[in-house]
Amino acid sequence: MIHVAFVVLRMDTGGAERCIARLANGLDRDQFRVSIICMVRSGEAALWIKRDDVDVIELNCPEGNNLTSVRRLAECVRRIKPDIVQSHNWGTLLETHFAVRSISGISHIHAERGTVLGTNHCGPKQRWLRRIAMRYACRRARGIVTNADSIAAKVASIVKTAKSTIHVIPNGVDPAIDECDLGKEAARCRAMLGIDSDDFLFTSVGRMVAVKNFSLAIEAFAGLQQSNQKRARLLLVGEGPRRKQWQQLANDRGVGDRVIFAGAQKDVWPYLAASDVFINTSHSEGMSQSLLEAMSVGVPIIATDVGDAKKIVASPMPCGTIVPPGDCDQLKQAMADAMTNGQWMSEMSEAARAKHRDKYGLQSMIRQHEDYYRHNVIGGTKTRMHRTAAVMGATS
């Protein structure tokens, strides 16, 4: 049995945490044991874990890089004795590297998702230092895994290795609502939110933080209301520090009564089922979990051209429209076109279901992770030597 310990800052609601919960629930229990180590604390995303054999451990470490976090994580790892410790993103990379490097028999795998090197708002000197530190830690990890080709390319550039040495496993989701129940769940959700059956509903799901750029959705929606006679509503599902600011923006633009802030939801499926179009307006993204969830229930997509969005949505079989990041006019036009083109809506809906079914199912993601974990435990020192040789060859 292979014991995998996932290291996160918190189990707050987010794409990485959703993926971790799905792996924790789905990994074959005849072969895998799962622990989740929260450096700071747990959170609402822990409720997504349905298995009672998953240990969720809180270390209550202080925020930021510090020796206390390294020491507590090392003590935890020695106590629970995992075979693989998997860090996630910049926030846990260095702590995990230094905590496990002196403990024999443990493979450190680093998973990178979303915004590489953490926040985009740190200064150039800090980002340079982070690049050096990430290169140092990732070169010494047993493996690097990510969910998007675009993220693999960024990491390869920082680590100075071939992109092929970074393992890409696309996100996988399965709808939690049977197809025959979608209409009933959609009607129930709309009634709960006070949305008429004839209203055209645009929906976005994500944490209310700057990188998700919900302000772009609100600005485009406000312009849409002035130029289109059909009644439209905008539903934003999520919670975070920018919520009040974006609520004020909706009020300032005169659409506060038509923009619904639903808060964080344990179960987003009814909200997606109730939607006509899913929009993603992020500044930066790897592979959006919510976008795939919307596709799985046949919701057409309008997304900014960040991360792997174009690869998912536009090719080879389109299931929506891609617009430039931050372009309010093009986003507004795409939204207006969707409201007036019933044939496009029908075709994109069918294409979204088909593409999800063919490429982005949950079991495919879980099986690929299982294979990767087996390889990086059973492969042992030989695997690490091959990867180190590849890294050094790429940098020479």
C-alpha positions, -999 to 999 in steps of 0.1 A, spaced: 0 0 0 13 35 -10 6 62 15 2 96 -1 2 128 20 -11 160 3 3 192 17 -18 224 14 -19 257 33 -56 253 40 -85 232 28 -104 263 16 -127 262 -13 -108 263 -46 -97 243 -76 -66 227 -61 -86 217 -30 -114 202 -51 -89 181 -70 -73 169 -38 -107 160 -24 -115 140 -55 -83 121 -54 -87 115 -16 -122 100 -23 -113 81 -55 -78 66 -51 -80 28 -50 -80 18 -13 -66 -16 -20 -34 2 -31 -34 37 -16 -38 54 18 -44 92 19 -36 119 44 -41 157 40 -17 180 59 -29 216 63 0 238 71 -22 265 87 -57 250 92 -84 230 75 -114 246 60 -148 242 42 -133 221 14 -127 193 39 -164 187 37 -158 175 1 -140 145 15 -165 116 17 -142 89 29 -138 84 66 -104 69 63 -87 102 52 -67 118 80 -69 157 78 -41 171 100 -38 207 110 -3 220 119 -14 256 128 18 271 114 23 308 111 18 324 77 47 328 53 80 309 49 95 301 83 115 275 101 85 267 125 65 254 95 94 233 83 99 218 118 62 210 123 58 195 89 89 173 94 76 161 128 42 152 112 59 134 83 80 113 106 49 104 126 26 94 98 53 79 76 40 85 41 57 71 9 49 102 -11 45 138 1 29 160 -25 33 198 -21 10 222 -39 20 255 -55 44 280 -42 29 282 -7 40 247 4 70 239 -20 99 251 1 85 239 34 79 204 20 113 202 4 132 211 35 110 190 58 114 158 39 149 160 24 166 144 54 139 117 59 148 85 39 123 65 20 100 95 11 93 108 -24 86 145 -27 63 153 -56 54 189 -64 21 197 -79 18 231 -96 -15 246 -105 -28 281 -115 -6 311 -108 31 299 -108 53 315 -80 22 326 -61 7 361 -63 14 383 -93 15 413 -70 50 407 -55 78 429 -67 104 420 -93 131 412 -67 108 389 -48 98 371 -79 134 366 -89 142 351 -55 111 329 -58 123 317 -92 157 307 -78 141 290 -48 116 271 -70 144 260 -93 164 247 -64 135 227 -48 120 214 -80 153 200 -93 156 180 -61 120 167 -61 112 132 -73 87 146 -98 66 176 -109 30 172 -119 6 197 -132 -29 199 -147 -22 221 -178 2 223 -207 5 261 -201 16 256 -165 41 229 -175 57 253 -199 60 280 -172 75 256 -147 99 242 -173 111 277 -180 117 285 -144 133 251 -135 153 251 -168 143 217 -178 126 201 -208 88 204 -206 86 167 -212 100 160 -178 69 176 -162 40 153 -161 6 167 -172 -26 151 -159 -57 171 -169 -84 178 -143 -112 153 -143 -147 158 -131 -180 138 -132 -213 156 -127 -230 149 -94 -264 152 -110 -279 126 -133 -287 139 -167 -323 131 -163 -324 153 -132 -307 184 -146 -340 201 -156 -355 196 -122 -324 208 -103 -321 238 -126 -358 248 -120 -353 243 -82 -322 265 -81 -337 292 -102 -367 294 -80 -345 296 -49 -325 325 -64 -356 343 -78 -346 338 -114 -375 334 -139 -374 304 -163 -372 329 -193 -342 348 -178 -309 343 -195 -284 333 -168 -246 339 -171 -227 322 -143 -191 322 -130 -177 302 -101 -145 309 -82 -129 325 -52 -135 362 -49 -99 372 -53 -82 396 -78 -69 369 -102 -105 357 -109 -113 393 -122 -151 392 -117 -150 429 -122 -146 422 -159 -178 401 -159 -197 428 -141 -185 456 -164 -194 435 -195 -227 426 -181 -236 462 -173 -229 471 -209 -250 442 -221 -280 454 -201 -279 487 -220 -276 471 -255 -298 441 -253 -336 439 -247 -337 403 -235 -336 401 -197 -302 387 -184 -289 379 -150 -254 373 -137 -247 348 -110 -214 348 -91 -207 318 -69 -179 320 -44 -166 340 -15 -135 360 -7 -120 394 1 -131 411 -31 -168 404 -26 -178 437 -11 -158 456 -37 -175 438 -65 -209 442 -50 -203 479 -49 -191 479 -85 -224 462 -95 -244 488 -76 -223 516 -92 -230 503 -127 -267 501 -120 -270 463 -122 -269 455 -85 -304 441 -86 -295 417 -115 -261 405 -102 -265 377 -77 -237 369 -52 -245 334 -40 -215 330 -17 -194 298 -13 -214 267 -20 -206 231 -10 -226 219 -40 -222 240 -71 -239 215 -95 -275 230 -92 -261 265 -100 -243 252 -131 -274 232 -142 -294 264 -139 -270 283 -161 -273 292 -198 -236 302 -203 -206 298 -180 -181 326 -181 -145 326 -169 -128 360 -167 -95 351 -149 -63 370 -154 -44 337 -149 -55 301 -148 -41 266 -153 -70 243 -160 -103 256 -145 -122 230 -125 -154 250 -127 -151 253 -165 -149 215 -168 -178 211 -144 -199 234 -165 -190 215 -196 -200 182 -180 -236 194 -177 -237 209 -212 -232 246 -204 -216 266 -233 -184 285 -223 -171 320 -227 -136 323 -213 -106 345 -214 -76 332 -232 -55 322 -202 -39 289 -193 -54 260 -212 -87 276 -218 -82 278 -256 -71 242 -258 -101 231 -239 -128 253 -254 -117 261 -289 -102 230 -304 -106 206 -320 -144 208 -314 -155 242 -301 -178 243 -271 -178 280 -266 -159 313 -273 -125 325 -263 -119 363 -257 -87 382 -249 -80 387 -212 -93 419 -199 -112 428 -231 -146 441 -219 -159 449 -254 -152 414 -268 -166 397 -237 -198 419 -239 -201 410 -276 -197 373 -270 -223 374 -242 -247 393 -265 -242 368 -293 -249 339 -270 -283 355 -260 -294 359 -296 -281 327 -312 -302 297 -302 -285 274 -327 -250 283 -313 -262 276 -278 -275 241 -288 -244 231 -307 -220 243 -280 -240 225 -253 -238 192 -271 -201 198 -279 -194 206 -242 -209 173 -231 -191 153 -257 -157 169 -250 -160 163 -213 -170 127 -218 -141 120 -241 -112 138 -223 -120 151 -188 -137 123 -168 -129 118 -132 -118 82 -134 -93 90 -161 -77 116 -138 -76 93 -108 -61 63 -128 -34 86 -142 -24 98 -107 -23 62 -95 0 52 -123 22 82 -116 24 75 -79 33 39 -85 61 49 -109 76 74 -85 76 50 -55 86 18 -73 109 36 -97 130 47 -67 164 62 -71 167 52 -107 137 75 -116 153 104 -97 187 99 -113 172 100 -148 153 132 -141 183 148 -126 203 139 -156 177 154 -179 176 186 -158 213 190 -158 216 182 -195 190 209 -203 209 236 -183 244 228 -195 
